[in-house]
Amino acid sequence: MKDTIAWAFAGTGGITNLFITGLKAARGAKLLAAASRSMDTARAFAARYGVEKTYDNYDDMVNDPAVDVVYIGTPHTLHKDMAVKALRAKKAVLCEKPVCINSAEFSEIAAAARENHAFFMEAMWTRFVPPVRKVREWLSGGLIGEPKMVQANFGFRVQWDPKGRLLNPLLGGGALLDAGVYPVSFASMVFGPAQPDKIAAVLQLGETGVDEECTALISWGGPRIASVGAAVRTALTNDAWISGSEGRIHVPGFVFAHSADLEVYGKYAYHYEGEFLSNGYNYEAEEVMNCIREGKTESAVMTLDESALIMKIMDEIRAQGKLAYPGEK
């Protein structure tokens, strides 16, 4: 079993900086290579974090035989092509969320992963932090009975910058893809993975044409209903609630969860606050490396099929809000 896993980094922006900070706290990670369009940028990034090699193009990096896994932290619009290239080079891939712009793009990623027997995982880091792992234990143990309703929001206010990633349609900007993927994925974790039977959505499109706020009701049939909201120009209360037939779970600030609360009606309440190491990105990195060491091609916690379903849900939400990105088929 390979103990040390060599990582390569596509993109040197803010999210990659956060990830690499967490990765440094993960056992067995080697910071091998980084690629940027500018060699000066790649070298500055490498010097900051102690990365061994630098590239001014992505193709050479993914074909480096010493690379085990590629982390993709570029804008959403670049994810699909980068992921497919890395998978065809038989590299494992951890790709930032959302994995791409739409489900048609994701079908190409999934096909490349399966055809090349290469590991792929969407970087939904929230699923791997200790409080959310504890939530899954409570759900699987039936502590709140049958889960019936989920409420989850993630929204913040960015400064007006029409050319910036969050508001630029050419970069896949907008609330749903950047922020809404978190509550949609959280609801899927509780009720899925399964295709919903009904979705009702409202999007507020801003000056640049992307959704600045969005909200959706998602039904998986029976009593299983999720209310999700996201925003990039409006601050929200970013908590998640799961209400069941016998109790409820509250995850304060669920995207960056450091605690979770369980209430079993008429019996007891419990506050969980487990050990939280580094900035939390280390937990998804450890999941990836453990899967690679065990020869797996996907994680049971964040599967290819579930990522595909989440993309389909977001496709439908955007369709109801009449939001399409340039170049979409």
Steps between C-alpha positions, in 0.01 A plus 500: 500500500637840398543721805598830334262646243639764260266792433494742206302825498313653206434861586671713764211720616323540833329160524824318416676694774234388750521140383877482513498639855280208601698252292816583695326359809403173326719195555701377203446793264788613278470842334657412166390734220306814413389640165398853403480687171788711629823330607568792735166439671566127524845558648372752755229255607750214522739707709221600740393142571810292431374340178784323319421549128338772291340500156370775274255261334256244629569223248861450607401489865234232465737288293773512765536132601577599861156660549241284677207740536403835349308761696299734275433841651437709188173677401206265434516550124842333485422199718369263236788521255762486775337205675461300178866557405623390841276193505614398151856527634379255767545747783266513795303827514354708780297776330356802673130540517297543294676237295402679180232721344230242426418131502594454134855606586503274803399201291830546309695508827329189635556314171870589502535384860333167432667433167845561648428338839618822664386644831279810493329692779317830524667710769197536726729543800211568740396134487825388659532733800433332838162666580348402164638147533327490840175617338514205259551267797192642672295462181613144429434412864141621469536743791255753354278236344401560140657819363220715359627850433833668435561874512842625391632834378837636397525864403740789530541850356789567263601842378380602157748372241334401171824351369570298813438127509183512710306739275647420158294266280810416294648346816184317606417760764188524711357388831383152409819350364736667745296499822180305430689179431563474876135492619395289199774249580409504870138417416615224266714358780189473717240385245702358214667402301183490294338712232243741648144477375429873515699824501367855528756778473529879485815682386571871521717595204723805537653749258761256369239233426595255774288413802587717798248317719313174457271275697345161429264244647606146417279196563618139505144374547301431813597731785856557371524869415799734495499879499832636377624854444815667372625851435813687399365852554298437818623369834295206632487302822707208381365221719354160415210324672381142457157433651383144548211306647681450834739794524707759320859593421645849479835573335602863560694648209479161334743573215776567755349277768683477832205360698162330471200471733265205535159516666297181549150615583405445864822314581827692478709763324866458409762748381786360293823690459769257393866569435542718190850502351651764272240679283288192421615441142737238635211258555398478133868468404536205737192339348650531152835357606341211689293414192810510278693276740212252500474499120152657491378708207249702702407588856193343657430836667500704176436269207499571128130418482411743776706780348311435175164525678599824673597651165162396355321668790693822439430475125128494575522789747681710239255400229209622712682830550586522127870523577738363237873558468676601177585199289255260667333261259 
